[in-house]
């Protein structure tokens, strides 16, 4: 195996963006491999990953699965000698990160796909094909209707589910707005932490910062577009845009 780590991703995944951002921040050179939806579980199992979902990072230390675990690994392999992302109160920072991972990230994804895959499934296929080898691109095209049905079932998507997730995201934006109400520059303390990186990566699709690699490429379905318009002036999404312009370089 190459000594350079290999990050396996879906191009569209905001959790993968979180892992990519961490690797870039810590100055860790790596190879990025786009994987075909469905095939990612077989690849993860073959490599010995404890979980099948992306992102996972193949390293000389073994396979690191999940964006938070990848940040932990990056902290230990800090090639650029960058400041730690743990913050002055690591326990509090991780608590914010966990809520973002477990609630915000899940429901942003469910809200998006409950609109895109239910109402305009063909519009999503190109972003899943992007970066794949030619045979895998062909497989995605040929198997797309089956892939859509599997994703709908796996993520519990639908019209009502989309409305539920929209409400959850709105409540979480209220929470983040509350944290930022005292004028603090970051979510906890006065320094950039993994909580800020997580919030920015997972809410990036809703804040649509110009620094995000998908802002000009991804299809935004109608219900999500309306929500983005409704939420664009919220402190939480303004914060996300500021994190991208300041730290995503």
Residue pairs with C-beta under 8 A, 6 or more apart in sequence:
1 58
1 60
2 31
3 60
4 29
4 30
4 31
5 23
5 28
5 30
5 31
5 57
5 58
5 59
5 60
6 30
6 31
6 32
6 33
6 57
6 58
7 16
7 19
7 20
7 23
7 30
7 31
7 32
7 33
7 55
7 56
7 57
7 58
7 70
8 33
8 35
8 40
8 43
8 44
8 54
8 55
8 56
8 57
8 58
9 16
9 19
9 20
9 32
9 33
9 34
9 35
9 54
9 55
10 16
10 34
10 35
10 37
10 40
10 54
10 128
11 34
11 127
11 128
11 130
11 131
11 214
12 124
12 127
12 128
12 214
12 218
13 54
13 55
14 105
14 108
14 109
14 201
14 202
14 203
14 204
14 205
15 53
15 54
15 55
15 66
15 67
15 101
15 105
15 201
15 202
16 54
16 55
16 67
17 201
17 204
17 212
17 213
18 55
18 67
18 71
18 197
18 198
18 201
18 202
19 55
19 57
19 67
19 70
19 71
20 32
20 55
21 197
21 200
21 201
21 248
22 67
22 70
22 71
22 74
22 85
22 194
22 197
23 30
23 70
23 74
24 248
25 74
25 80
25 82
25 85
25 197
25 247
26 74
26 75
26 77
26 78
26 79
26 80
26 82
27 78
27 79
27 80
27 81
27 82
28 74
28 77
28 78
28 79
28 80
29 79
30 57
34 130
34 131
34 132
35 43
35 54
35 132
36 128
36 132
36 136
36 139
36 140
37 128
37 140
37 147
37 151
38 143
38 147
38 150
39 136
40 52
40 53
40 54
41 52
41 53
44 51
44 52
44 53
44 54
44 56
44 63
44 65
45 52
47 56
47 58
47 63
48 62
48 63
49 56
49 63
49 65
50 63
50 65
51 65
51 66
53 65
53 66
55 65
55 66
55 67
55 70
56 63
56 64
56 65
56 66
57 63
57 64
57 65
57 70
57 73
59 73
61 73
64 70
64 72
64 73
67 101
67 198
67 201
68 97
68 98
68 101
68 194
68 198
71 85
71 194
71 197
75 84
75 85
75 86
78 84
83 191
83 192
85 93
85 192
85 193
85 194
85 197
86 93
86 193
86 194
87 93
87 188
87 189
87 191
87 193
87 194
87 195
88 189
88 191
89 188
89 189
92 188
93 187
93 188
93 189
93 193
93 194
93 195
94 194
94 195
96 179
96 187
96 188
96 195
96 198
96 199
97 194
97 195
97 198
99 172
99 175
100 195
100 198
100 199
100 202
101 198
101 202
103 168
103 172
104 169
104 172
104 199
104 202
104 203
105 198
105 202
107 165
107 168
107 169
107 172
108 165
108 169
108 202
108 203
108 205
108 206
109 155
110 155
110 156
110 157
110 161
110 162
110 165
111 162
111 165
111 166
111 169
111 223
111 224
111 227
112 205
112 221
112 224
113 124
113 151
113 152
113 155
113 157
114 157
114 158
114 159
114 161
114 162
114 165
115 162
115 221
115 222
115 223
115 224
116 123
116 124
116 219
116 221
116 224
117 124
117 148
117 151
117 152
117 157
118 152
118 157
118 158
118 159
118 162
119 221
119 222
119 223
120 219
120 221
121 144
121 145
121 148
122 144
123 219
123 221
124 148
124 219
125 140
125 141
125 144
126 219
127 214
127 217
127 218
127 219
128 140
128 147
129 136
129 137
129 140
129 141
130 217
132 140
140 147
151 157
152 158
162 223
166 223
166 227
169 206
169 227
170 231
173 231
173 234
173 236
173 237
176 187
176 199
176 235
176 236
176 239
177 234
177 235
177 236
179 187
179 188
180 187
180 235
180 236
180 239
181 235
184 190
186 192
186 193
186 195
186 196
187 193
187 195
187 196
187 199
187 239
188 195
192 243
192 247
196 243
196 247
197 243
197 247
199 236
199 239
199 240
199 243
200 207
200 239
200 240
200 243
200 244
200 247
200 248
203 236
203 237
203 240
204 212
204 240
204 244
205 212
205 214
205 218
206 224
206 227
206 228
206 231
206 237
206 240
207 232
207 237
207 238
207 240
207 241
207 244
208 215
208 220
208 228
209 215
209 240
209 241
209 244
209 245
209 248
210 244
210 245
211 244
211 245
211 248
211 249
212 244
212 248
220 228
231 237
